[in-house]
């Protein structure tokens, strides 16, 4: 997805997953305080700045319990002005059901055009990287420790609405800046997470944090089906 800068330029800003011809799943923090007219969606291209079809955005629907300060309930539905046409390059994604829980250590895949390292350049080509589901309690303990460090007291807690993933104690693989809103997929097929936040990128001690889709399945389906189009 692209954000309009200074009303003249469009820049790749966040990712998303097409669920129906007019609904895209993404992260609420991408759009907090924005107007729909400031965003557009590109579908059907693996390149960040060329190809595909461009769709204006008609509505940004942030989760009603989204809390920007701590990134709680960090999911959103982006409604498209004109329906997408499915093709070999444009297909709807599947989301995890309410009971779709993965064991610790399960391989999952981040997909996006984010930066290649923390503070680095963005990728022009769509990238993907495999990471592992991290134990929830361990992830919570590590971020609780971060909050004891100077300047980090206000950072989010790990809640049941979040899903941690990374390469624990090794690092080197993760989503990064600009990947927010993009999918964390199981078997490269079912979306189990939406990229949300983390400490730097690919950190060995602090995993990446995602919105846990199984906690939002009902809201996503209800929101998408307000104007059912699939």
KEPA-499356 format. One line per field, with one value per residue (C-alpha): residue in three letters; x, y, z. Coordinates in nm, 3 decimals. Each point is the difference from the previous one (the first is absolute). Example, Ala and Ser with C-alpha at 12.3 -4.5 7.8 and 13.67 -1.06 7.14 Angstrom:
# KEPA-499356
res: ala|ser
u: 1.230|0.137
v: -0.450|0.344
w: 0.780|-0.066
//
This chain:
# KEPA-499356
res: unk|unk|unk|unk|unk|unk|unk|unk|unk|unk|unk|unk|unk|unk|unk|unk|unk|unk|unk|unk|unk|unk|unk|unk|unk|unk|unk|unk|unk|unk|unk|unk|unk|unk|unk|unk|unk|unk|unk|unk|unk|unk|unk|unk|unk|unk|unk|unk|unk|unk|unk|unk|unk|unk|unk|unk|unk|unk|unk|unk|unk|unk|unk|unk|unk|unk|unk|unk|unk|unk|unk|unk|unk|unk|unk|unk|unk|unk|unk|unk|unk|unk|unk|unk|unk|unk|unk|unk|unk|unk|unk|unk|unk|unk|unk|unk|unk|unk|unk|unk|unk|unk|unk|unk|unk|unk|unk|unk|unk|unk|unk|unk|unk|unk|unk|unk|unk|unk|unk|unk|unk|unk|unk|unk|unk|unk|unk|unk|unk|unk|unk|unk|unk|unk|unk|unk|unk|unk|unk|unk|unk|unk|unk|unk|unk|unk|unk|unk|unk|unk|unk|unk|unk|unk|unk|unk|unk|unk|unk|unk|unk|unk|unk|unk|unk|unk|unk|unk|unk|unk|unk|unk|unk|unk|unk|unk|unk|unk|unk|unk|unk|unk|unk|unk|unk|unk|unk|unk|unk|unk|unk|unk|unk|unk|unk|unk|unk|unk|unk|unk|unk|unk|unk|unk|unk|unk|unk|unk|unk|unk|unk|unk|unk|unk|unk|unk|unk|unk|unk|unk|unk|unk|unk|unk|unk|unk|unk|unk|unk|unk
u: 0.000|0.113|-0.036|-0.026|0.285|-0.048|-0.302|0.227|0.198|-0.098|0.233|-0.013|-0.094|-0.173|-0.105|-0.335|-0.187|-0.297|-0.292|-0.282|-0.016|-0.046|0.158|0.367|0.125|0.276|0.124|-0.191|0.313|0.072|-0.309|-0.045|-0.108|-0.005|-0.272|-0.089|0.096|0.361|0.037|-0.018|0.045|0.208|-0.096|0.164|0.363|0.309|0.167|-0.062|-0.012|-0.119|-0.247|-0.329|-0.331|-0.061|-0.307|-0.119|-0.102|-0.357|0.020|0.248|-0.160|0.224|-0.087|-0.233|0.220|0.327|0.232|0.272|0.221|0.057|-0.098|-0.275|-0.255|0.219|-0.217|-0.193|-0.208|0.068|-0.295|0.071|-0.194|-0.014|-0.005|0.314|-0.019|0.148|0.274|0.312|0.169|-0.297|-0.155|-0.176|0.181|-0.130|-0.002|0.047|-0.316|-0.067|0.155|0.295|0.287|0.356|0.253|0.317|0.270|-0.241|0.140|-0.190|0.079|0.018|-0.068|0.061|0.196|0.143|0.356|0.276|0.131|-0.098|0.034|0.116|-0.143|-0.335|-0.016|-0.133|-0.081|-0.252|0.193|-0.082|0.177|-0.069|-0.003|-0.126|-0.289|0.149|-0.138|-0.243|0.116|0.365|-0.076|-0.193|0.288|0.251|-0.206|-0.074|0.377|0.028|-0.250|0.239|0.269|0.035|-0.234|-0.210|-0.249|-0.286|0.048|-0.288|-0.058|-0.040|-0.369|-0.210|-0.090|0.363|0.210|0.381|0.223|0.370|0.320|0.052|0.355|0.128|-0.194|0.077|-0.349|-0.310|-0.242|0.127|-0.109|-0.252|-0.120|-0.273|-0.343|0.142|-0.074|0.163|-0.106|-0.004|0.082|0.012|-0.377|-0.181|0.054|0.064|0.143|0.015|0.342|-0.025|0.312|0.327|0.333|0.216|-0.010|0.121|0.126|0.129|-0.154|-0.325|-0.227|-0.226|-0.359|-0.314|-0.372|-0.130|-0.266|-0.182|-0.102|-0.157|-0.160|-0.358|0.063|0.177|-0.277|-0.274|0.174|0.074|-0.358|-0.170|-0.010|0.051|0.173|0.154
v: 0.000|0.353|0.321|0.343|0.229|0.379|-0.061|-0.059|-0.321|-0.357|-0.213|-0.366|0.000|-0.317|-0.344|-0.173|-0.312|-0.003|-0.187|0.082|0.212|0.313|-0.081|-0.005|-0.113|0.213|0.156|0.277|0.197|0.057|0.218|0.155|0.362|-0.025|0.053|-0.261|0.242|-0.005|-0.368|-0.219|-0.373|-0.168|-0.358|-0.261|0.112|-0.128|0.339|0.281|0.288|-0.143|-0.243|-0.128|0.181|0.308|0.030|0.306|-0.055|0.080|-0.077|-0.085|-0.219|-0.026|-0.254|0.181|-0.097|0.097|0.178|0.186|0.061|-0.373|-0.140|-0.216|-0.146|0.115|-0.107|0.193|-0.057|0.225|0.032|0.053|0.244|-0.240|-0.378|-0.191|-0.252|-0.335|-0.133|-0.216|0.286|0.120|-0.258|0.026|-0.113|-0.235|0.100|-0.221|-0.115|0.071|-0.333|0.010|-0.017|-0.092|-0.179|0.176|-0.048|-0.023|0.157|0.305|0.250|0.381|0.168|0.365|0.286|0.133|0.110|-0.256|0.079|0.238|0.352|-0.133|0.036|-0.149|-0.292|0.068|-0.370|-0.186|-0.201|-0.292|-0.152|-0.304|0.040|-0.208|0.043|0.108|-0.112|0.266|0.007|0.023|0.282|0.183|-0.043|0.143|0.307|0.046|0.014|0.261|0.217|0.009|0.166|0.380|0.156|-0.312|0.003|0.101|-0.280|-0.245|-0.311|-0.331|-0.092|-0.296|0.202|-0.012|-0.273|-0.003|-0.134|0.005|-0.201|0.000|0.057|0.014|0.274|0.105|-0.065|0.212|0.249|0.359|0.363|0.027|-0.359|0.103|-0.129|-0.277|-0.367|-0.255|-0.320|-0.367|-0.234|0.321|-0.038|0.093|0.342|-0.051|0.344|0.359|0.162|0.250|0.101|-0.103|0.119|0.089|-0.283|-0.361|0.044|-0.316|0.076|0.178|-0.176|0.179|0.053|-0.050|0.038|-0.354|-0.052|-0.283|0.258|0.221|-0.251|0.092|0.375|-0.033|-0.212|0.225|0.314|-0.142|-0.122|0.331|0.041|-0.358|-0.016|-0.348
w: 0.000|-0.073|0.200|-0.160|0.105|-0.016|-0.227|-0.299|0.047|0.084|0.210|0.098|0.369|0.124|-0.115|-0.007|-0.111|-0.235|0.160|-0.244|-0.317|0.212|0.338|0.104|0.341|0.151|0.326|0.175|0.091|-0.369|-0.033|0.344|-0.046|-0.381|-0.260|-0.260|-0.279|0.123|-0.094|-0.307|-0.052|-0.271|-0.086|-0.220|-0.009|0.180|-0.054|0.248|-0.248|-0.331|-0.153|0.135|0.025|0.213|0.223|0.187|0.362|0.103|0.373|0.275|0.268|0.305|0.269|0.245|0.296|-0.164|0.247|-0.186|0.304|0.056|-0.343|0.148|-0.246|-0.290|-0.293|-0.263|-0.311|-0.299|-0.237|-0.369|-0.215|-0.293|0.023|-0.087|-0.281|0.094|-0.227|0.016|0.190|0.207|0.232|0.337|0.313|0.268|0.365|0.304|0.177|0.366|0.105|-0.239|0.248|-0.093|0.217|0.110|-0.262|-0.294|-0.317|-0.127|-0.275|-0.002|-0.336|-0.088|-0.155|0.325|0.071|-0.044|0.349|0.278|-0.137|-0.338|-0.351|-0.097|-0.237|-0.349|-0.044|0.215|0.258|0.226|0.297|0.218|0.378|0.293|0.242|0.334|0.337|0.121|0.363|-0.100|-0.243|0.273|0.244|-0.244|-0.081|0.371|0.049|-0.277|0.188|0.299|-0.213|-0.007|-0.255|-0.065|0.288|-0.229|-0.250|-0.052|0.205|-0.183|0.018|-0.115|-0.309|-0.115|-0.160|0.022|-0.276|-0.080|0.031|0.376|0.129|-0.357|-0.180|-0.353|-0.141|0.059|-0.142|0.018|-0.043|-0.282|0.037|0.246|-0.096|-0.214|0.058|0.222|-0.174|0.096|-0.288|-0.209|-0.018|0.323|0.159|0.371|0.075|-0.119|0.035|0.286|0.196|0.161|0.133|-0.301|-0.257|0.007|0.357|0.165|0.341|-0.095|-0.252|-0.244|0.116|-0.209|0.052|0.066|-0.268|0.180|0.263|-0.267|-0.238|0.094|-0.024|-0.333|-0.152|0.135|-0.124|-0.343|-0.039|0.081|-0.376|-0.109|-0.334|-0.028
//
